[in-house]
Amino acid sequence: MKIFLDSSKISEATRWMPVIAGATTNPSILLKDGSNIYEFVKVMGVLPVSIEACGDFVTDAREYSKIKNASIVIKVPLLNTEGGDNLHIIEELTKEGIAINCTALMSMAQVILATKASARYVSLFAGRVEDEGGNSTDMIADCVDFLNNEDIDVGTELIVGSIRTVGNVLDAVRVGAHIITIPPPILKKMLLHRYSLETVRQFEDAHNKLIGG
C-alpha cells in the first residue's frame, strides 16, 4: 500500500516526504492552499503528482505533461459536466504516453470502464460513496480484486480518496487498497497516540534521572 499526499502545500510535502509516494491535487485544493503547482511539483521531484485537467482536457494535459524533471499524472473525470463521458480522451492521452488518473469514481462499474480505457490510476471517492449510504469498504475490496486479477497493460492501480477519518484509512488498508490519498490532518492523527507520548516521556524522564545521579 502506498500513501499519496492529498495536498498541494510545499510545507506539507516536505513534512511528510518520508512516508509519501506521490501527491494528488485538484482546483479546490490549489485554491484553498494558495499554491503554485509548478513549485509544488518541483519539490515532489520524481514522485507522481496528479494535476486536474479542466476545460479543454487534452490541451491542459499536454501542457502539464511538458513539465521537466517531474512525474506528472493528469486527472480526468470519467464524466463531463454535460453528463457525457471522457473515455475517448483517456484513451487518446494514454496512447500519447500521458499517465491518466481517472477521478470522481463512485462505483465499481465506473472503475471497470476507466480501467478498460487504460487509465494508469482509478480514483474511488470512498467518503462520498459513504455519504450516499454506500459501503465503501466492500466496494474497495471488489475493485482491488478486479484490478489484481485483470490483465492490464498499464498496471492500473486503485487510489482511494475522499478520506475523512483514520478509520477510513485502516478500512482501505485491510481490504488491500493499492494507494490511499490522505489529507495532512488525517496523517497527523495517524501519527499521534497519547500513550505513545506518555511512554517516550517516561523513558526520557528515567534517562535524565540516570545521568543526573
C-alpha positions as CSV (number, residue, x, y, z in Angstrom):
1,M,0.0,0.0,0.0
2,K,1.3,3.5,-0.9
3,I,0.3,6.8,0.6
4,F,-0.2,9.8,-1.6
5,L,-0.5,13.3,0.0
6,D,-3.8,14.9,-0.7
7,S,-2.5,18.5,-0.6
8,S,-0.5,21.0,-2.7
9,K,1.3,22.7,0.2
10,I,5.0,22.6,-0.2
11,S,5.4,22.7,3.6
12,E,3.2,19.6,3.9
13,A,5.1,17.8,1.1
14,T,8.3,18.4,2.9
15,R,6.8,17.4,6.3
16,W,5.5,14.1,5.1
17,M,8.2,13.2,2.5
18,P,9.5,10.2,4.5
19,V,6.2,8.3,4.1
20,I,4.5,9.5,0.9
21,A,4.9,8.1,-2.6
22,G,3.2,10.8,-4.5
23,A,0.5,13.5,-4.3
24,T,-2.9,14.4,-5.6
25,T,-4.3,17.9,-6.2
26,N,-7.3,19.5,-7.7
27,P,-8.5,23.1,-8.3
28,S,-10.3,23.2,-4.9
29,I,-7.1,22.1,-3.1
30,L,-4.9,24.6,-5.1
31,L,-7.4,27.4,-4.3
32,K,-7.6,26.5,-0.6
33,D,-3.8,26.1,-0.3
34,G,-2.9,29.1,-2.4
35,S,-0.3,27.0,-4.1
36,N,1.7,27.3,-7.3
37,I,1.5,23.9,-8.9
38,Y,4.9,24.3,-10.7
39,E,6.7,25.0,-7.4
40,F,4.9,22.1,-5.7
41,V,5.9,19.7,-8.5
42,K,9.5,20.8,-8.2
43,V,9.5,19.9,-4.5
44,M,7.9,16.5,-5.2
45,G,10.7,15.6,-7.7
46,V,10.2,12.2,-9.4
47,L,7.2,11.3,-7.2
48,P,4.0,11.2,-9.2
49,V,1.7,14.3,-8.8
50,S,-1.8,14.2,-10.1
51,I,-3.0,17.5,-11.6
52,E,-6.6,18.1,-12.7
53,A,-7.2,18.9,-16.3
54,C,-10.2,21.3,-16.8
55,G,-11.9,22.9,-19.7
56,D,-10.0,21.6,-22.7
57,F,-8.7,18.4,-21.1
58,V,-6.4,17.5,-24.0
59,T,-4.7,20.9,-24.2
60,D,-4.3,21.1,-20.4
61,A,-2.9,17.6,-20.3
62,R,-0.4,18.2,-23.0
63,E,0.7,21.4,-21.4
64,Y,1.2,20.0,-17.9
65,S,3.0,16.9,-19.3
66,K,5.8,19.2,-20.6
67,I,6.9,20.0,-17.0
68,K,10.5,18.7,-16.9
69,N,12.1,16.5,-14.3
70,A,8.7,15.5,-12.9
71,S,6.3,12.6,-12.9
72,I,3.1,14.3,-14.0
73,V,-0.3,12.4,-13.9
74,I,-3.3,14.1,-15.4
75,K,-6.6,13.8,-13.6
76,V,-9.5,13.4,-15.9
77,P,-13.0,12.8,-14.6
78,L,-14.9,9.9,-16.1
79,L,-17.9,12.1,-16.7
80,N,-18.0,15.6,-18.1
81,T,-20.2,18.4,-16.9
82,E,-22.8,17.7,-19.7
83,G,-23.3,14.2,-18.5
84,G,-21.3,12.6,-21.2
85,D,-18.0,10.7,-20.7
86,N,-14.3,11.2,-21.3
87,L,-13.4,7.6,-22.2
88,H,-12.0,8.7,-25.7
89,I,-9.9,11.4,-24.1
90,I,-8.5,9.0,-21.5
91,E,-7.6,6.5,-24.3
92,E,-6.1,9.2,-26.6
93,L,-3.9,10.8,-23.9
94,T,-2.8,7.3,-22.7
95,K,-1.7,6.5,-26.3
96,E,0.4,9.7,-26.3
97,G,2.2,8.4,-23.2
98,I,0.5,10.7,-20.7
99,A,-0.4,8.9,-17.4
100,I,-4.1,9.4,-16.5
101,N,-5.8,9.4,-13.1
102,C,-9.5,8.9,-13.8
103,T,-11.3,10.6,-11.0
104,A,-14.6,11.2,-9.3
105,L,-15.5,7.5,-9.5
106,M,-18.3,6.3,-7.2
107,S,-18.9,2.8,-8.3
108,M,-17.2,-0.4,-9.3
109,A,-18.9,-0.2,-12.7
110,Q,-17.2,3.1,-13.3
111,V,-13.8,1.7,-12.2
112,I,-14.1,-1.1,-14.7
113,L,-14.8,1.3,-17.6
114,A,-12.0,3.6,-16.6
115,T,-9.6,0.6,-16.4
116,K,-10.7,-0.6,-19.8
117,A,-9.9,2.8,-21.2
118,S,-6.3,2.3,-19.9
119,A,-6.2,4.8,-17.1
120,R,-3.0,4.5,-15.1
121,Y,-4.9,5.2,-11.8
122,V,-8.6,5.0,-11.0
123,S,-9.7,7.1,-8.0
124,L,-12.6,5.9,-6.0
125,F,-14.1,8.6,-3.8
126,A,-14.8,6.5,-0.7
127,G,-16.0,9.2,1.5
128,R,-18.6,10.3,-1.0
129,V,-19.7,6.8,-1.5
130,E,-20.4,6.6,2.2
131,D,-22.2,10.0,2.1
132,E,-24.8,8.4,-0.2
133,G,-25.2,5.3,2.1
134,G,-22.9,3.0,0.2
135,N,-20.4,0.6,1.7
136,S,-17.1,1.9,0.5
137,T,-15.1,-0.9,2.2
138,D,-16.8,-3.6,0.2
139,M,-16.6,-1.6,-2.9
140,I,-12.8,-1.1,-2.5
141,A,-12.3,-4.8,-1.9
142,D,-14.3,-5.6,-5.1
143,C,-12.3,-3.1,-7.1
144,V,-9.0,-4.4,-5.8
145,D,-10.0,-7.9,-6.6
146,F,-10.9,-6.9,-10.1
147,L,-7.7,-5.0,-10.8
148,N,-5.5,-7.6,-9.3
149,N,-7.0,-10.3,-11.5
150,E,-7.4,-8.3,-14.7
151,D,-4.8,-8.4,-17.4
152,I,-4.0,-4.7,-17.6
153,D,-1.2,-3.4,-19.9
154,V,-0.7,-0.1,-18.0
155,G,-0.8,-1.7,-14.5
156,T,-3.8,0.3,-13.3
157,E,-3.8,1.0,-9.6
158,L,-6.7,1.9,-7.3
159,I,-6.4,5.2,-5.4
160,V,-8.8,5.5,-2.5
161,G,-9.7,9.2,-1.9
162,S,-12.2,11.4,-0.1
163,I,-10.7,10.2,3.2
164,R,-12.4,11.7,6.3
165,T,-11.1,9.6,9.2
166,V,-8.2,7.4,10.3
167,G,-10.8,4.6,10.3
168,N,-11.3,5.2,6.6
169,V,-7.6,4.7,6.0
170,L,-7.4,1.5,8.1
171,D,-10.5,0.0,6.4
172,A,-8.9,0.7,3.0
173,V,-5.6,-0.9,4.1
174,R,-7.4,-4.0,5.4
175,V,-9.0,-4.7,2.0
176,G,-5.8,-4.2,0.0
177,A,-6.1,-0.7,-1.5
178,H,-3.1,0.0,-3.7
179,I,-2.9,3.7,-2.8
180,I,-4.7,5.9,-0.3
181,T,-4.5,9.7,-0.8
182,I,-4.6,11.2,2.7
183,P,-5.0,14.9,3.8
184,P,-2.4,16.2,6.2
185,P,-4.7,16.5,9.2
186,I,-5.5,12.7,8.9
187,L,-1.8,11.9,8.6
188,K,-1.2,13.8,11.8
189,K,-3.9,11.9,13.6
190,M,-2.4,8.6,12.4
191,L,0.9,9.7,13.9
192,L,-0.3,10.6,17.4
193,H,-1.3,8.4,20.3
194,R,-1.3,9.7,23.9
195,Y,0.1,6.5,25.4
196,S,3.0,6.6,22.9
197,L,3.7,10.1,24.0
198,E,3.4,9.3,27.7
199,T,5.8,6.3,27.2
200,V,8.5,8.3,25.5
201,R,8.2,10.9,28.2
202,Q,8.7,8.3,30.9
203,F,11.8,6.9,29.1
204,E,13.2,10.5,28.8
205,D,12.5,11.2,32.5
206,A,14.1,7.9,33.6
207,H,17.2,8.7,31.4
208,N,17.5,12.1,32.9
209,K,17.4,10.6,36.4
210,L,20.1,8.0,35.5
211,I,22.6,10.5,34.1
212,G,21.8,13.1,36.8
213,G,22.6,11.0,39.7
